[in-house]
């Protein structure tokens, strides 16, 4: 991605599923593999680790100011699926462990890349931006597009709010 290049991220420093499994083993979380062959596939949320990870993305991609506000709006797991283990305290514990693990292992994930590019106001300074499927962008992604658009002489956006596929990950089609 452009953020990956702008930040000069090294290949081995990105959180991938293999590293995530290692984190889970160290901290008592299981994660369900999903097919990366279909990039539009909704992640399979079968374990508490899956839900905590989905919540983490939701929290950052929607740019919530607090865990409490995000927790109130995040769709909870079905009670029959994760009975008795989904809680705000559990979410906060997971977030703390995950952030500490990334810091100790010197790792970065996709959302970290977006947040760092935005906070450092890094831009590839494009002349033209042509972006499709804007209906699936999150608030954080829109902030980056806004930043990058400042140097562009033309910006073309295409999307259809009735075809939003990424609501589960925090997309905000209304911003389109």
ZANUNU-388358 format. One record per atom (N, C-alpha, C): x, z negated, y negated. Coordinates in pm, whole numbers, plus 50000, padded with zeros to 5 digits. Example, Ala and Ser with C-alpha at 12.3 -4.5 7.8 and 13.67 -1.06 7.14 Angstrom:
513194922050569512304922050450513204922050330512854929250225513674928650106512904921349997
This chain:
500835000050119500005000050000500875000049876500275003049765501005002949639501504988949607500714978749638501124965049611502354961249692502374965249816503504962949906504784968549843504704980849794505864987349733506244981049600505254978149516505544972149386506254958649399505894951049500506474937849522507804938449598508114949949658509334951149738509304942449862508144941349924507974932950042508734938850160509424930150233510134934550353509174935150470509374944750558508464947150670508184934750754509164927250788508984915650875508374903550807508134904350676507624892750604506114893050584505434902450646503984903650634503314897050754502294889150727501534882850835500834893850915501104894151044500394903451133499744895051244499044901651333498304894051434499214886051525500364891451560501304884251646501754871251578502074872051449502484860051376501314850351362500134855651341498944847351328498684839451456498894845951570498754839051699499754827451707500974829751660501974818951657501534807351571500994810451454500454800051366499354792251439498474799651506497374793251579497864783751687498884788051760499424779551867500034766751810500704767951697501314756251634500284746451580499134751551541498164743351470496814741551540496694746851662495484744751739494314753851706494604765951659493534775551628493664787851717492544792951764492514805451837491954816251746492434828551765491944839951689491584851151785490514858151755490054869051840490654882051791491354889251878491884902251834490744911751803490964920351704489964930551674490634944051683489844954051702490384967451715490784972851579492044975951564492504981851439492384997051444491845002151554491605016551564490445020551474489505011451455488365014051368488485004751248489015009851137489265001351021487984996350956486845002350989485584997850931484904987251017485494984151130484874974451220484874960551157483744954151160483654940451113484454931751208485204922251156485984913951247485054906051339485534903551457484774895751552485014881051523483964874051490484074859851459483554851751577484484847951663484104840651784484644826451787485714824151714486354811051719486354804851580486624791951575486704785351446487864791151364488934794951431490054801351360489614814251294488794822251363488274834551305487474831551178486624821351184485804817751068486644812450953487624804150984488484798950877489254810350810489744819750889490474831050832489564840050748488344842350795487374850150718487054843050587486924829850594486654822150473487804823350374489024822750423490194824050336490144837250258489844848150328489724861050261488604860950158487454855350196486294854350107486654846749980487314835349996487694826849884488564834449784489584841149833490524847749744490024861249693489404869049779488954882249737487834881449633486994871149642485924869449544486384861249424487624856449429488274849249319487504836749278487124828749377486454816149349487424806449282486894797849197487714787749132487944775549220487044773649318487194761949403486724764949545487284757449637486894758549776485434754349792485014744449716483644739349728482634750249695482854757449585481924768149546481884779149651483034783149701483084793649803482414788949932482654776449969482084770850092480564771050086480004768149970478544768049954477934781849977478664792349940478124805949949478524813450075479564808950142480034815850262479034814250375478674825250442477714823950554478324815650668477734804250701478314795750805478164801950943479024797851035478874802651172477554797751230476994805551323475774800751391476064787451461475134778251450475364764851505475624765251656475024774851726475244775651870476664780451903477304786751807478614792751833479764782951807479724776351695480814767351656480214753651626479574747951720478834735451699479774724051660479464717951545480124705651505481534706851450482114718651439483494719551391483634726351255482584732851207482644739451077482304729350969483274726750881483044717350771483964720950656483624716050538484484718450422485854712150443485874700350502487154693650528487994701850627487334707550728488044715950824488604728450756487824734150666488284745850590489494742250507489404731150435490524726850349491774723950431491594717850548492734714950637493394728050682492554737850724493074750850766493834757550652493234757850533493874764350419495234758250389495314745150393496564738250367497624741850471497234741250599498184744650706498644759150696497714768250668498024782450661498984785350544498684779750428499554781950311500934775850333501004763950391502294757650419503094765850520502424770850623503074779050724503664791750661502884798550578503394810750514504614807550427504544796550353505664792750267506914789650350506744781750456507884778050541508504790250610507654799550654508124811350726508464823050633508264820850502508494831250401507684843850431506374841750453505464852650486504484855050372503924866850372502934870850273501824878350345500594876450302499514884150361498944893850258497974901750298497414912150213496884906450081496144895650090495564889749969496644884149878497694878349936498814873549854499414885149774499554896649838500114908349768499254911949648497944912449669497034915849559497144905549446497134892749482497194882249381498514882449304499614885049373500904885449304501024897349211500524908849254500544920649167499724917949041498574911749057497724908848943498354898548851498864887548907499434876948823500694881548751501444890548811502664895748748502414908448667501154912848669500734924948598501614936948632501864938748762502644950148809501744962348825502234973648781501444985948791502364997548824501895006848906502675018948931502575028748813501825024848710501615033048591501165047148625500045048248693499565061548732499015069248612499165082448617498545090848514497065092648545496755093848674495385096048718495085086548834493895080748833493425072648946492185079549000492195081949129491045087649198490725078349315489605071749307489285061249403487895063549462487845064049594486575065949664486185052749731484945051549769484405039649837484545027149751484355028649621484465017049532483425006349562482375010049633481355000449672481904989649764483064991849823483654982249915484804974149854484974974949724486034967349658485584953149629486524943949636486274930049603486554927849454486204916249405486474913049264487974913849237488794908749328490244909149311490744923549304490234932149390490634946249388490214953049258489024949749208488574955349080489484951048966489964938748969490884933948865492174942248866492644945748984493854953848994493584968048944492444973748981492104987148932492014986948780491444976448723491374975248578492774974948517493664967248576495044966448529495724980148536495604986748648496264999648666495655010648581494375009348550493685019448469494175019848325494785009148280495255008448142496265019448108497055023448207498075033748181497615047648223496475048748284495995061648334495235069148223495465081948217494725090048119493345093848174493195093848306491915096948370491705087848490490445083648505490085075248618488795080948677488845084048806487685089348878487295079148985486045074948980485555065249076484345070949149484275068649279483125073149356482715061949451481425060149466480925049949555479415050249558478865042949651477415042049666477095027649708476475020049619476245005949648475325003849769474585014149806473735012949925474515014750054475805018050043476615020150163477765010150173477584998550118478614988250124478784983450268480014984450319480294980350457481084967250465481654962950354482574951750359482054938950292480754937250290480194925050234480744912650300481014913250429481554901850505482934897750455483654906950385485004903450340485054900750190483894900650126483864897149985483674908749889483344920549939483124931749847481954928649755482024934049636480994931749536480554945249484479634951949556479234965449516478594965849377478044954749332477414954449201478414957349089479694954649112480694957049009480944971948987480554980049084480724994449070479724999548967
